[in-house]
Amino acid sequence: MNKVNFEIRDNCPASALPEILHLFDEANQRMHSFMTERALSYQRDEMKATIVPVADFIIARVGLDMAGFIAMVDNHIIGIYPSENFRWCNVGRKLLNIVKRRHQRLNVNVFFKNTSMLELYLAEGFHILDYQTNISYSELSVSLHWNTTNDRCEKLNAFSSVAY
């Protein structure tokens, strides 16, 4: 596998919003294939109206191409949206690790059927807090939490369990 060097950009300019929404649509359709077109359209409208005005976006670029982005509001991850063209180089994991270095605790809600993202969060040390049905979409959702204390303890336990 070829190593890809991402350029990370914080506080994206307003000119990047059309590209962000395009990638949001592409990734959302791919990761939420279980949702109806109407539900996906509702999510896009919700993203534009309520999330874009208040969210922080961290964008990964390769040259002129947007490889992916993560959207945050305070300590809550709205979502990680990798481009199909760059999923093979773990752009989502790289964006998540950038956010983990900047925050002491993080929360995220993931649809249970979105197994690739659920597996990523669990592999990165997030813990399941709760399951609930998302009323807007009638889908099971999982609330996850991560903090630096738990992450350090897990790494220490993994180190101390190594046989000598």
C-alpha positions in Angstrom: 0.0 0.0 0.0 1.3 3.5 -0.9 1.8 5.9 1.9 -0.4 9.0 1.5 0.5 12.3 3.0 -2.5 14.3 4.0 -2.6 18.0 4.4 -4.8 18.7 7.4 -6.8 22.0 7.4 -8.8 23.4 10.4 -11.5 26.0 10.3 -12.3 25.5 6.7 -13.3 28.6 4.7 -16.8 29.1 3.5 -15.7 28.3 0.0 -15.1 24.7 1.1 -18.7 24.2 2.2 -20.1 23.0 -1.2 -17.3 20.4 -1.4 -18.0 19.3 2.2 -21.7 18.9 1.5 -20.9 17.0 -1.7 -18.7 14.6 0.3 -21.3 14.4 3.0 -23.8 13.2 0.5 -21.4 10.7 -1.1 -20.3 9.2 2.3 -23.8 9.3 3.8 -25.3 7.3 0.9 -22.5 4.8 1.1 -22.4 4.4 4.9 -26.2 4.6 5.4 -27.4 2.5 2.5 -30.1 1.1 4.8 -31.8 4.5 4.9 -34.5 5.8 2.4 -33.8 8.6 0.0 -36.2 10.8 2.0 -34.2 10.1 5.3 -30.9 10.9 3.5 -32.4 14.1 2.2 -33.6 15.0 5.7 -30.1 14.4 7.1 -28.6 16.7 4.4 -31.1 19.5 5.2 -30.3 19.0 8.9 -26.6 19.2 8.3 -27.0 22.5 6.3 -29.4 24.1 8.7 -28.2 23.2 12.1 -24.7 21.7 12.0 -22.8 23.7 9.4 -23.4 27.0 11.2 -21.9 25.7 14.5 -19.6 22.9 13.6 -15.8 22.8 13.4 -14.5 20.9 10.3 -11.1 19.3 10.1 -10.4 18.5 6.5 -7.8 16.0 5.1 -6.6 16.9 1.6 -4.3 15.1 -0.9 -3.3 17.7 -3.4 -6.5 19.5 -4.5 -8.8 16.5 -3.5 -10.7 16.4 -0.3 -9.9 12.9 1.1 -12.3 13.3 4.0 -13.4 15.4 6.9 -14.6 15.2 10.5 -17.3 17.5 11.9 -17.3 18.4 15.6 -19.4 20.5 17.9 -17.5 20.9 21.2 -16.6 17.4 22.4 -19.3 15.7 20.2 -18.3 14.1 16.9 -21.0 14.7 14.3 -19.4 12.3 11.9 -16.4 11.2 10.0 -16.9 11.4 6.2 -14.1 9.7 4.1 -14.1 10.0 0.4 -14.5 6.6 -1.4 -11.2 7.3 -3.2 -9.2 7.5 0.0 -10.9 5.0 2.3 -8.1 2.5 1.6 -5.6 4.7 3.4 -7.5 5.0 6.7 -8.3 8.7 6.3 -11.2 8.3 8.9 -8.8 6.8 11.5 -6.3 9.5 10.9 -8.9 12.3 11.4 -10.2 10.6 14.5 -6.7 10.4 16.0 -6.1 14.1 15.3 -9.3 14.9 17.3 -8.3 12.5 20.1 -5.0 14.3 20.5 -6.9 17.6 20.9 -9.7 16.6 23.3 -9.8 14.9 26.7 -13.2 13.3 26.1 -15.3 12.7 23.0 -18.9 11.5 22.4 -20.5 10.2 19.2 -23.7 8.5 18.1 -23.6 5.9 15.4 -26.3 4.0 13.7 -26.0 0.3 14.7 -26.2 -0.7 11.0 -23.2 1.5 10.2 -20.8 -1.4 11.2 -17.6 0.0 9.6 -17.8 3.2 11.7 -19.0 1.4 14.9 -16.0 -1.0 14.5 -13.6 2.0 14.0 -14.8 3.7 17.2 -14.6 0.6 19.3 -11.1 -0.2 17.9 -10.0 3.3 18.8 -11.0 2.9 22.5 -14.6 4.2 22.6 -17.0 2.5 25.0 -20.7 1.9 24.4 -22.8 4.0 26.8 -26.3 3.3 25.5 -28.5 2.1 22.7 -31.6 4.0 21.6 -33.9 4.2 18.7 -33.4 7.4 16.7 -36.9 8.8 16.4 -36.2 10.7 13.2 -35.1 7.7 11.3 -36.6 4.7 13.3 -33.1 3.2 13.4 -31.1 1.8 16.4 -28.4 4.2 17.4 -25.4 3.6 19.7 -23.9 6.3 22.0 -20.2 5.9 22.5 -17.7 7.7 24.7 -14.0 8.1 24.9 -11.6 9.8 27.3 -7.9 10.1 27.7 -7.9 8.3 31.1 -9.6 5.2 29.7 -7.3 5.2 26.7 -4.1 5.4 28.8 -5.4 2.7 31.1 -6.2 0.3 28.2 -2.7 0.9 26.7 -1.1 0.3 30.1 -3.1 -2.9 30.6 -2.2 -4.1 27.2 1.5 -3.5 27.9 1.4 -5.1 31.3 -0.3 -8.3 29.9 2.5 -9.0 27.5 4.3 -12.2 28.5 8.0 -12.0 29.0 
